[in-house]
Amino acid sequence: EFSAMHPADVLVGPVTVCHQKWMPEDYTQAVLTDSSYLSVLERFCWVHCACRAGAPLDDRLEAEQFRLVEAAEACSTPPRLSRLASRLGLTHKEQLALAFLALESLGTNGCKQARECPRTFRMRSYAFMSPQEMLDFLSPDRKHCQEGVVEIDEEFADSYADNKFRIPRVPLKALFGCSLSTDDMFVIDNTTLSEVLLEERQTPAAPPASSGGAEKPGVVTEDEVDPVEAALSLAKQVELQVEQEHSEVSEAGIDDIHSDSAPEILGAGLEVAPYKDNLEYLADGLKVIVARIKRASAKADIGQGRTACLRNDGKQPEAVLRETEGQARQARAKWKLRVEATMQGAWAPRLEQLAAQHGLEEFDKMILLTLTGAALSSDVRDALRAWRGTRDLYVMTLLSIHCDDLEDQIQKRRYFYRNGALLKGGIASLLMHGTELTQAQVELDRRMLDHIAGLDTELQELVDAASCVSPTVELGAVVCDEGLKKAVVDAVAHFERMKEVRDSIGFETVVGANGRGLLVLLHGEPGTGKTMLANALANHLGKKLLLVSLGAMAKALKSDEQFQFLFREAALQNALPFFDECEVIFRAREESGGDVVNVALTAFERHDGICILATNRPQDIDIAMQRRVTLALEVPPPTRQQREAIWDKHLPEKYPKGEDVDLQLLSRFDLTGGYIKNAVVHALSMAVA
């Protein structure tokens, strides 16, 4: 305790010790590290505590302190505190006040008598500040307060002297020269302090003062890996990349771009191994979502004027915002790099496949990830509940999570319109609460959740009278008129090319956007090969076949949602939709009523892919539906020559035949292919009985 010493001895003793131990008499030649500079300032703190009554000595003490500050600035590599103060525009007095807060945070409180004084008085005394200078230093509008170097909480103070102000843990570690982890760097991301640390890594380290001296804390040797190198100055790197992409996009005449497409540079040093399965892919993607939800929560706290004392974690919202923005960018960069590596292989995650099939944009994918996380991830649910009190997701909630500002939110509303890819493709649905779009609840059904998570759900469990099969029938096995076969094969095989040409010549400007799909109607007597031809077409296109019996579904049809679900399922399964017995729902309106017909007409009008319809009664189909059919083909009963070929294909070489089997004789009977198959199966059954 210095309090028992005479003030003059107190001043001369410690300051002399400071000179001898920490620096030569010529301050301009001193080599001060982060820790040694603060250690000298700490000795001055004890001097102040002991000399509180020695007013005549203040002038000399003030001169010594400012001489030390100037010496630190004159070093070839000034300490972090000095460089930070310079970049923040702090005066020498304010630098001393910042040093006082740093020292006091680590327990340098002085003697008992000094601790009884208010902190504001002790800080003013140490930094030789006037009341006006102290108020200016602690103004929330100053840069060092806005960036979280100094945190001020005046929510519940009875007087200004009772206000709480401090230096948080991460800036404190940086000021004392400690190494920072990646998570620490996220806390100070996009601040002046992060620029100071980046400057250190870009400037060669100064040689040590002596060979026996300890290594400067925070310096990474060649054999070590700096854990924060990839996280340094994340925001600045992103801003440069975004500005470059904005420039390129502007030259191309494209207006809409989102910052998510930018930060490849953030992936430096990150793991880029491809994903092995959907769950691993989702795990990284949902980390991006959690960080963005926390970012949105911090933005809301700032907008509502909430302070650290009103948050559960006790952190300042501005500090949380910087931290979560850095975490979101880092997680996004890692996820994007691994996705790119994955897409170079033969396997692709389900969500990426879905995006390719439906032409989803990056924002669509983020929405689907958020909806999936809200249903499957406890981390996403916890983050949502901490922010909104519920895991339900509304349009406004999703816009707040994934948009940077109000202008961005207004532009992104279009993704939730009925003609948007998510709703038009039946991938997501809106539950309206009134007429305001932003209040609508956004949902994913069970099937879509299972698909994105990589789970295979049997279609029969979700929809009656529907199944998805992998056809094995070859086109060569289908016996029918070759002209008919060629017509239908050419139509389906070249459909995608036809769409490209139609778009390139502006066909939609003439006829409108509806009716973009290919609707093929196969009609004919039972057993003529309509279903077999549909199987062969699917196999020829390398697709599955989605078989739907409209006769069994007719009573359940109340809206076009069932059709949207089936069309979406066909896209998920890469299947060709085949609707059998279509006359049941397409009968003339005076027979079936208009509601069912209208529902079906609307569904097929909006579908922009290939559909195969089959019926035995084409004369019963409503005239409005006939107009929407792109290609109607009659599959006639086989001729005698074709019947002989059908008998022959149903009796392969390995099939045991009696000597009296005469295919020419059999072909005389006027049977369709379906009846011929039944006869062969029945003969086999009798043979093995």
matplotlib code that plots the C-alpha trace (Angstrom):
import matplotlib.pyplot as plt

x = [0.0, 1.4, -1.0, 1.4, 4.2, 4.7, 3.2, 6.6, 8.1, 5.1, 5.6, 9.4, 9.5, 7.1, 7.9, 11.6, 11.0, 9.0, 11.9, 14.4, 12.4, 10.3, 12.1, 15.3, 15.4, 15.0, 11.3, 11.6, 13.9, 11.6, 10.2, 6.8, 4.7, 1.0, 1.4, 4.4, 2.7, -0.4, 1.8, 3.5, 0.1, -1.0, 1.9, 0.6, -2.8, -1.3, 0.5, -2.9, -4.4, -1.7, -1.3, -4.9, -4.2, -1.0, -2.5, 0.8, 2.2, -0.5, 1.3, 4.4, 2.4, 0.3, 3.5, 4.9, 1.8, 1.5, 5.2, 4.6, 1.6, 3.7, 6.6, 4.2, 3.1, 6.7, 7.5, 8.3, 5.4, 3.1, 1.1, -2.4, -3.9, -2.0, -2.9, -6.5, -6.8, -5.3, -7.7, -10.7, -9.6, -9.1, -7.2, -4.3, -6.6, -9.2, -6.5, -5.7, -9.3, -9.6, -6.5, -8.0, -11.2, -9.0, -6.9, -9.9, -11.6, -8.7, -8.8, -6.5, -8.8, -6.1, -6.2, -9.3, -9.7, -9.6, -12.1, -14.6, -14.7, -17.0, -15.6, -16.3, -14.2, -11.3, -11.3, -11.4, -8.5, -6.4, -6.9, -6.9, -10.3, -12.7, -16.4, -17.1, -14.3, -15.5, -19.1, -17.8, -15.7, -18.7, -21.1, -22.9, -22.5, -18.7, -17.1, -15.5, -18.9, -20.7, -18.2, -18.4, -14.9, -16.6, -20.1, -22.3, -25.5, -27.4, -30.8, -31.4, -28.8, -30.1, -27.4, -24.8, -22.1, -23.8, -23.8, -22.2, -19.4, -16.8, -14.6, -15.9, -13.8, -12.8, -11.5, -9.8, -7.9, -6.9, -5.6, -3.5, -1.9, -3.6, -4.4, -8.0, -10.0, -12.2, -15.3, -13.5, -12.9, -16.6, -17.4, -15.2, -15.9, -16.1, -14.7, -11.6, -10.1, -10.3, -8.5, -5.7, -5.3, -5.3, -2.7, -0.4, -0.6, 0.2, 3.2, 6.3, 6.8, 9.5, 12.6, 12.5, 14.2, 16.4, 17.0, 16.0, 12.7, 9.4, 7.5, 4.9, 1.5, -0.6, 2.3, 2.0, 5.2, 5.7, 5.0, 1.6, -1.7, -3.4, -7.1, -8.4, -6.6, -9.6, -11.9, -10.0, -11.9, -14.7, -17.0, -14.4, -13.6, -17.3, -17.9, -15.1, -16.4, -20.0, -19.0, -17.2, -20.1, -22.5, -20.4, -20.3, -24.1, -24.8, -22.8, -24.8, -28.1, -29.2, -30.5, -31.2, -28.2, -27.9, -24.8, -25.0, -23.6, -20.4, -18.0, -16.0, -12.9, -14.1, -13.6, -9.8, -8.5, -11.9, -12.8, -14.0, -14.6, -17.8, -20.8, -21.5, -25.2, -28.2, -28.0, -24.4, -25.4, -28.3, -26.2, -23.9, -26.8, -28.7, -25.7, -26.1, -29.8, -29.2, -26.6, -29.0, -31.9, -29.6, -28.6, -32.2, -32.9, -30.0, -31.2, -34.7, -33.1, -31.3, -34.4, -36.4, -33.7, -33.0, -29.8, -27.7, -29.5, -32.7, -31.1, -30.9, -27.2, -26.3, -24.6, -24.9, -27.1, -24.5, -21.8, -24.2, -25.0, -21.3, -20.7, -23.6, -23.0, -19.4, -20.6, -23.3, -20.8, -18.2, -20.8, -22.2, -18.8, -18.0, -21.4, -21.1, -17.6, -18.6, -21.7, -19.6, -17.2, -20.2, -21.9, -18.7, -19.4, -22.1, -24.3, -26.2, -28.1, -31.9, -32.3, -29.9, -31.7, -35.0, -33.5, -32.3, -35.7, -37.8, -35.3, -35.0, -32.9, -30.6, -33.2, -35.7, -33.1, -32.6, -36.4, -36.6, -33.6, -35.3, -38.6, -36.8, -34.8, -37.9, -39.4, -36.3, -33.6, -33.8, -31.1, -33.2, -36.4, -34.6, -33.2, -36.7, -38.3, -35.7, -36.4, -40.1, -41.5, -42.7, -41.2, -44.0, -42.6, -44.4, -43.5, -42.4, -40.3, -38.5, -37.9, -36.4, -34.1, -32.8, -33.0, -30.6, -32.9, -36.4, -35.7, -34.5, -37.6, -39.9, -38.0, -38.0, -41.8, -42.2, -40.8, -44.0, -46.4, -48.5, -46.4, -43.2, -41.3, -42.0, -45.8, -46.2, -44.4, -46.3, -43.0, -44.3, -47.7, -49.1, -51.7, -53.3, -54.4, -56.3, -55.2, -51.7, -49.0, -46.4, -48.8, -49.2, -47.7, -45.3, -45.3, -43.8, -45.7, -44.5, -43.6, -41.4, -39.6, -38.9, -37.6, -35.2, -33.9, -33.2, -36.0, -38.0, -41.7, -43.9, -46.5, -49.2, -48.8, -49.7, -52.2, -54.7, -54.9, -51.3, -48.0, -44.6, -42.8, -39.5, -40.6, -38.6, -40.6, -38.6, -40.1, -39.3, -41.6, -44.6, -46.5, -48.5, -48.6, -45.1, -46.3, -48.3, -45.2, -42.9, -45.4, -45.6, -41.9, -40.9, -43.3, -42.0, -38.3, -38.0, -40.3, -37.5, -35.9, -39.3, -39.7, -36.4, -37.3, -40.7, -39.1, -36.5, -39.0, -41.3, -44.2, -45.6, -46.1, -48.7, -50.5, -49.8, -48.0, -50.6, -50.7, -46.9, -47.0, -47.4, -50.6, -50.8, -54.1, -54.0, -57.5, -58.7, -60.3, -59.3, -56.1, -54.8, -51.5, -52.0, -50.5, -47.7, -46.8, -46.7, -44.3, -42.1, -42.1, -41.0, -38.2, -37.1, -36.8, -34.9, -37.8, -40.0, -43.8, -46.2, -49.4, -52.6, -56.1, -58.4, -61.4, -60.5, -59.6, -62.6, -64.7, -61.8, -61.1, -62.1, -59.3, -56.2, -54.0, -54.1, -52.9, -50.2, -49.1, -48.9, -47.1, -44.6, -44.2, -43.5, -40.7, -39.3, -39.2, -38.1, -41.3, -43.6, -47.2, -49.7, -53.4, -55.6, -59.4, -59.4, -62.9, -64.2, -63.3, -63.4, -67.0, -69.2, -70.3, -74.0, -73.1, -70.5, -71.0, -68.7, -66.6, -64.5, -64.0, -62.9, -60.4, -58.8, -58.7, -57.0, -54.4, -53.5, -53.5, -50.8, -48.6, -45.6, -44.3, -45.4, -48.6, -50.0, -53.7, -55.5, -59.2, -61.5, -64.3, -62.9, -66.4, -67.3, -64.5, -65.5, -65.0, -62.9, -60.5, -60.2, -59.1, -56.2, -54.9, -51.7, -51.5, -54.5, -53.6, -55.9, -54.4, -56.5, -56.9, -54.1, -54.3, -53.9, -50.2, -49.7, -51.7, -49.3, -46.3, -47.9, -48.5, -44.8, -43.5, -45.6, -44.1, -40.3, -37.9, -37.5, -41.3, -42.3, -44.7, -46.6, -46.0, -49.5, -49.2, -49.9, -49.4, -51.0, -54.0, -54.1, -53.8, -57.2, -59.0, -59.8, -58.1, -56.3, -52.9, -54.4, -56.5, -53.5, -51.5, -54.3, -54.5, -50.7, -50.7, -53.7, -52.0, -48.9, -51.1, -52.8, -49.4, -47.9, -51.0]
y = [0.0, 3.4, 5.2, 5.1, 6.9, 10.6, 11.9, 13.0, 9.6, 7.9, 9.9, 9.6, 5.9, 4.3, 6.5, 5.9, 2.2, 2.6, 4.3, 1.7, -1.4, -0.7, 1.9, 3.9, 7.6, 8.5, 7.6, 7.9, 4.9, 2.7, -0.6, -1.0, -4.1, -4.3, -5.7, -3.6, -0.4, -1.2, -2.3, 1.1, 2.7, 0.5, 1.8, 5.3, 4.2, 3.2, 6.6, 8.4, 6.4, 7.3, 10.9, 11.8, 14.5, 15.8, 18.4, 20.2, 17.1, 16.7, 18.8, 16.6, 13.4, 14.6, 15.5, 12.0, 10.2, 12.2, 11.7, 7.9, 8.2, 10.1, 7.6, 4.8, 6.6, 7.1, 3.4, 1.7, -0.6, 1.2, -0.9, -1.9, 0.6, 3.4, 2.4, 1.8, 5.2, 6.9, 5.2, 6.0, 9.6, 9.6, 12.4, 11.6, 12.1, 9.7, 7.1, 7.3, 7.0, 3.9, 2.5, 3.2, 1.2, -1.7, -1.8, -1.5, -4.4, -6.7, -5.6, -2.5, -0.6, 1.0, 1.4, 1.1, 4.9, 5.2, 2.4, 4.4, 7.1, 7.0, 5.4, 8.6, 10.6, 8.1, 8.0, 11.8, 12.0, 9.4, 11.0, 14.6, 15.2, 18.0, 17.1, 18.1, 15.9, 12.9, 13.4, 13.6, 10.4, 8.5, 9.7, 6.8, 8.5, 8.2, 5.6, 3.6, 3.2, 2.3, -0.4, -1.9, -1.0, 0.7, -0.4, 1.9, 0.9, 3.8, 2.1, 2.0, 4.5, 6.9, 9.4, 9.7, 8.7, 5.3, 4.4, 1.2, 1.4, -1.2, -2.7, -6.2, -9.3, -9.6, -6.0, -6.4, -9.5, -7.6, -4.6, -6.7, -8.5, -11.9, -14.2, -14.2, -17.2, -17.3, -16.7, -13.7, -12.3, -12.5, -10.3, -7.5, -8.1, -5.0, -2.7, -0.5, -3.0, -5.7, -3.4, -2.9, -6.7, -7.2, -4.5, -6.5, -9.6, -7.5, -5.8, -7.8, -8.2, -6.1, -8.0, -8.7, -6.3, -9.0, -12.6, -13.5, -11.6, -13.4, -13.7, -11.0, -12.4, -12.8, -13.4, -16.6, -18.4, -20.2, -23.6, -22.5, -22.0, -18.8, -19.7, -16.3, -15.7, -16.7, -14.6, -11.3, -8.2, -10.3, -7.4, -5.5, -8.5, -9.1, -5.4, -5.4, -8.6, -7.4, -4.1, -5.9, -8.2, -5.2, -3.6, -6.7, -7.1, -3.5, -3.8, -6.9, -5.0, -7.1, -5.3, -8.0, -9.4, -10.4, -10.3, -14.0, -14.7, -12.8, -14.0, -16.8, -15.0, -15.9, -19.6, -19.2, -22.0, -23.6, -27.3, -27.9, -31.7, -32.6, -33.6, -37.3, -37.2, -34.8, -34.6, -33.4, -30.9, -29.6, -29.4, -26.8, -25.0, -24.7, -23.1, -20.3, -20.0, -19.9, -17.1, -15.2, -15.5, -14.2, -11.4, -10.5, -10.6, -8.3, -5.9, -5.9, -5.1, -2.2, -0.9, -1.2, 0.5, -2.5, -2.5, -5.3, -5.4, -6.4, -9.3, -12.7, -13.0, -9.5, -8.5, -5.3, -5.8, -4.0, -6.5, -9.4, -8.0, -7.8, -11.3, -13.0, -11.2, -12.6, -16.0, -16.0, -15.0, -17.6, -20.4, -19.3, -19.3, -22.8, -24.2, -22.7, -24.0, -27.5, -27.4, -26.4, -29.3, -31.7, -30.6, -31.5, -35.2, -37.5, -37.0, -33.9, -33.0, -33.2, -29.4, -28.7, -31.1, -29.4, -26.0, -27.2, -28.8, -25.8, -23.0, -21.9, -18.9, -18.5, -16.7, -19.6, -22.0, -20.0, -19.9, -23.7, -24.2, -22.0, -23.9, -27.2, -26.1, -24.8, -28.3, -30.5, -28.6, -27.8, -25.1, -23.2, -23.6, -22.3, -19.3, -18.5, -18.8, -16.6, -13.9, -14.3, -16.5, -19.1, -21.3, -20.4, -18.7, -15.8, -13.9, -10.9, -13.2, -14.7, -11.3, -10.0, -13.0, -12.9, -9.3, -6.5, -3.5, -2.3, -1.9, -5.5, -6.7, -5.0, -6.5, -10.0, -10.0, -11.3, -14.7, -15.3, -14.4, -17.2, -17.2, -17.5, -20.7, -21.9, -21.5, -22.2, -25.5, -26.5, -26.6, -24.4, -23.1, -19.9, -19.8, -16.4, -14.4, -11.6, -9.9, -8.7, -10.9, -10.3, -11.8, -15.1, -18.2, -20.2, -24.0, -27.1, -30.3, -33.6, -35.0, -32.0, -32.1, -35.8, -35.2, -32.4, -34.5, -37.4, -39.6, -41.7, -41.8, -44.1, -42.2, -44.6, -43.5, -39.9, -40.2, -43.0, -44.3, -43.2, -45.0, -44.4, -47.2, -47.6, -48.9, -51.6, -51.7, -50.8, -48.9, -51.8, -54.1, -51.9, -53.2, -50.4, -48.2, -46.9, -43.5, -43.1, -44.2, -41.8, -38.9, -39.4, -40.1, -37.0, -34.8, -35.8, -36.2, -32.7, -30.9, -29.1, -27.9, -26.7, -24.7, -23.0, -22.0, -20.8, -18.6, -17.3, -16.1, -14.5, -16.8, -16.1, -12.4, -13.6, -16.4, -15.7, -17.7, -20.4, -23.6, -24.0, -27.8, -30.7, -32.6, -35.9, -37.8, -41.5, -42.9, -46.2, -49.5, -51.2, -53.3, -51.5, -50.6, -47.1, -47.8, -49.9, -47.1, -44.6, -47.0, -47.2, -43.4, -42.9, -45.5, -43.9, -40.5, -42.1, -41.3, -43.1, -43.3, -41.7, -43.7, -41.9, -43.4, -40.4, -42.6, -43.4, -39.7, -38.0, -37.8, -36.3, -33.5, -30.2, -27.9, -28.0, -28.7, -32.4, -31.9, -29.5, -32.2, -34.8, -32.6, -31.7, -35.4, -36.1, -33.5, -34.8, -38.4, -37.4, -39.1, -38.8, -38.2, -40.6, -40.0, -43.0, -43.0, -39.3, -39.3, -39.6, -36.0, -34.6, -35.5, -32.8, -30.3, -31.2, -34.8, -34.2, -30.7, -27.8, -27.8, -30.9, -30.0, -26.4, -27.7, -30.1, -27.5, -25.0, -27.5, -28.7, -25.2, -24.1, -27.2, -26.5, -30.1, -33.2, -35.1, -38.3, -38.8, -42.1, -42.8, -45.4, -42.8, -39.7, -38.7, -38.0, -35.5, -31.8, -29.6, -27.2, -30.0, -31.1, -27.7, -27.9, -31.2, -30.6, -34.0, -36.4, -39.9, -42.8, -46.2, -48.5, -52.2, -54.2, -55.6, -59.4, -58.9, -56.9, -59.5, -62.1, -60.0, -59.4, -63.1, -63.7, -61.1, -62.7, -66.1, -65.6, -68.4, -69.7, -70.0, -73.7, -74.1, -77.0, -78.3, -77.4, -73.7, -71.8, -68.0, -67.4, -69.2, -67.3, -64.0, -64.6, -64.0, -60.3, -59.6, -56.6, -56.7, -56.7, -59.8, -61.6, -61.0, -62.4, -65.5, -66.2, -65.7, -68.0, -70.7, -70.5, -70.8, -73.9, -75.3, -75.1, -76.3]
z = [0.0, -1.1, 1.2, 4.1, 2.1, 1.7, -1.6, -2.9, -2.2, -3.8, -7.0, -7.2, -6.3, -8.7, -11.7, -11.2, -11.1, -14.3, -15.9, -14.8, -15.4, -18.5, -20.6, -21.0, -20.1, -23.8, -24.3, -28.1, -28.2, -26.0, -27.4, -25.8, -26.2, -25.5, -22.0, -20.9, -22.0, -19.9, -17.0, -16.9, -17.0, -14.2, -12.0, -12.7, -11.5, -8.2, -8.0, -8.5, -5.7, -3.3, -4.4, -4.3, -1.7, -3.3, -5.7, -6.2, -7.7, -10.4, -13.0, -12.8, -12.9, -15.8, -17.8, -17.1, -18.3, -21.5, -22.1, -21.9, -24.3, -26.8, -26.4, -27.3, -30.4, -31.5, -31.3, -34.6, -33.8, -31.3, -28.8, -29.8, -27.4, -29.0, -32.5, -31.7, -30.0, -33.0, -35.5, -33.2, -33.1, -29.3, -27.6, -25.2, -22.3, -23.8, -24.4, -20.7, -19.8, -22.0, -20.3, -16.9, -17.9, -19.2, -16.0, -13.7, -15.5, -14.5, -10.9, -10.7, -8.3, -6.1, -2.3, -0.2, 0.0, -3.8, -4.3, -2.2, -4.8, -7.8, -10.9, -12.9, -10.4, -10.5, -14.3, -14.5, -12.0, -13.9, -17.3, -16.1, -17.7, -17.2, -16.7, -20.3, -21.6, -19.7, -20.9, -24.5, -24.0, -22.7, -25.3, -27.0, -30.4, -30.2, -32.5, -29.7, -28.0, -31.2, -32.0, -28.5, -27.3, -24.4, -23.4, -21.4, -19.6, -18.2, -18.1, -14.3, -12.9, -10.3, -11.3, -14.0, -11.6, -11.1, -14.8, -15.8, -18.4, -19.2, -21.8, -22.8, -22.6, -26.3, -26.8, -23.4, -24.6, -27.7, -25.8, -23.6, -26.6, -26.1, -29.1, -30.2, -31.3, -34.4, -32.2, -30.6, -34.0, -34.9, -31.9, -33.2, -36.8, -39.0, -36.3, -36.0, -33.6, -36.3, -38.7, -36.1, -35.8, -39.5, -39.9, -37.5, -39.7, -42.8, -41.2, -40.5, -36.7, -35.1, -33.8, -30.0, -27.7, -26.2, -26.8, -23.3, -23.5, -23.6, -26.8, -27.4, -26.7, -29.8, -32.2, -34.1, -35.0, -38.4, -36.9, -35.5, -37.3, -36.6, -35.9, -36.8, -40.0, -42.1, -39.9, -40.0, -41.4, -42.8, -43.5, -45.5, -47.7, -48.3, -49.1, -51.7, -53.3, -53.3, -54.9, -57.6, -58.3, -58.3, -60.9, -63.1, -62.7, -63.5, -66.7, -67.6, -67.0, -64.1, -61.0, -58.5, -56.5, -52.9, -50.8, -50.1, -53.6, -52.8, -50.1, -51.7, -50.3, -46.8, -47.5, -47.3, -45.1, -44.6, -45.1, -48.6, -48.6, -50.4, -48.4, -48.0, -47.3, -46.9, -43.1, -43.2, -45.8, -43.7, -40.5, -42.1, -43.8, -40.5, -38.8, -41.3, -40.4, -36.7, -37.1, -39.3, -36.8, -34.0, -36.3, -36.9, -33.1, -32.4, -35.1, -33.5, -30.1, -31.5, -33.3, -30.0, -28.0, -25.8, -23.8, -22.4, -19.1, -20.9, -22.8, -21.4, -22.2, -20.9, -24.1, -26.0, -29.1, -31.3, -30.2, -30.8, -34.2, -35.2, -33.9, -35.6, -38.9, -38.8, -37.9, -40.6, -43.3, -42.2, -42.0, -45.4, -47.0, -45.6, -46.7, -50.2, -50.8, -49.7, -51.9, -54.9, -54.2, -53.8, -57.0, -59.0, -58.1, -59.2, -56.0, -55.1, -51.9, -52.2, -51.7, -54.6, -56.8, -55.9, -56.8, -60.2, -61.0, -60.1, -61.0, -57.4, -56.6, -53.6, -51.5, -52.2, -50.8, -47.7, -47.1, -47.5, -45.1, -42.5, -42.8, -42.6, -39.5, -37.7, -38.1, -37.5, -35.7, -32.0, -32.5, -35.0, -32.9, -29.8, -31.7, -33.0, -29.6, -28.0, -30.6, -31.5, -28.7, -31.3, -34.0, -36.4, -39.5, -41.2, -44.3, -42.3, -40.0, -43.0, -44.6, -41.4, -41.2, -44.7, -45.8, -45.0, -45.0, -45.8, -49.5, -49.7, -47.8, -50.3, -53.2, -51.7, -51.2, -54.7, -53.7, -51.8, -54.6, -56.1, -59.3, -57.3, -57.7, -54.1, -54.3, -58.0, -57.7, -54.5, -52.6, -49.8, -48.9, -47.3, -44.6, -44.9, -41.8, -43.3, -46.5, -45.6, -47.2, -44.5, -41.9, -43.8, -42.3, -44.5, -44.1, -45.5, -45.6, -44.3, -47.7, -48.6, -45.2, -45.6, -49.1, -48.1, -45.2, -47.5, -46.3, -48.8, -48.1, -50.1, -52.2, -51.2, -47.6, -48.6, -51.5, -52.3, -55.8, -56.7, -57.0, -58.4, -60.3, -62.2, -65.7, -67.5, -70.7, -73.8, -76.7, -79.0, -76.9, -77.6, -80.7, -82.3, -85.3, -85.9, -86.9, -83.6, -81.6, -83.4, -82.9, -79.2, -78.7, -80.7, -78.7, -75.2, -76.1, -77.6, -75.2, -73.3, -76.5, -77.7, -74.5, -75.1, -78.6, -77.6, -74.9, -77.3, -79.9, -77.4, -77.9, -74.4, -75.3, -77.9, -76.2, -72.5, -69.8, -69.2, -71.1, -71.2, -70.5, -72.9, -72.4, -74.4, -74.5, -75.4, -76.1, -77.3, -76.3, -73.1, -73.5, -76.6, -74.9, -73.5, -70.1, -71.7, -74.0, -71.1, -69.2, -72.3, -72.7, -69.1, -69.5, -72.8, -71.0, -68.0, -65.6, -63.3, -63.9, -61.5, -61.9, -60.8, -61.0, -61.4, -61.0, -57.4, -56.7, -58.2, -55.0, -53.0, -55.5, -54.0, -55.0, -57.2, -54.2, -54.9, -58.4, -57.2, -54.8, -57.5, -60.0, -57.2, -56.4, -60.0, -60.0, -56.7, -58.0, -61.5, -62.8, -65.8, -64.5, -66.0, -65.2, -66.1, -66.4, -66.9, -68.3, -64.8, -63.9, -67.4, -68.2, -69.7, -67.0, -67.3, -66.2, -63.5, -62.3, -63.0, -59.8, -60.5, -64.1, -63.2, -60.6, -63.1, -65.9, -63.6, -62.5, -65.9, -67.3, -64.7, -65.1, -67.3, -67.7, -69.5, -68.6, -70.1, -69.9, -70.9, -71.4, -73.0, -73.5, -75.3, -76.3, -72.6, -72.1, -71.6, -74.7, -72.6, -71.6, -75.2, -76.2, -73.7, -75.0, -76.9, -78.7, -78.9, -80.2, -80.7, -79.9, -82.2, -81.7, -83.2, -86.7, -87.3, -88.1, -84.9, -82.9, -84.0, -83.0, -79.6, -79.1, -80.0, -77.6, -74.8, -75.6, -75.3, -76.3, -72.7, -72.4, -72.6, -75.6, -76.8, -80.4, -81.3, -80.4, -83.7, -83.4, -86.9, -85.7, -82.4, -84.2, -86.0, -82.7, -82.4, -79.1, -77.8, -76.1, -72.7, -73.4, -75.0, -71.9, -69.7, -71.9, -71.6, -67.8, -67.5, -69.6, -67.4, -64.3, -65.7, -66.7, -63.3, -61.5]

ax = plt.figure().add_subplot(projection="3d")
ax.plot(x, y, z, "-o")
ax.set_aspect("equal")
plt.show()
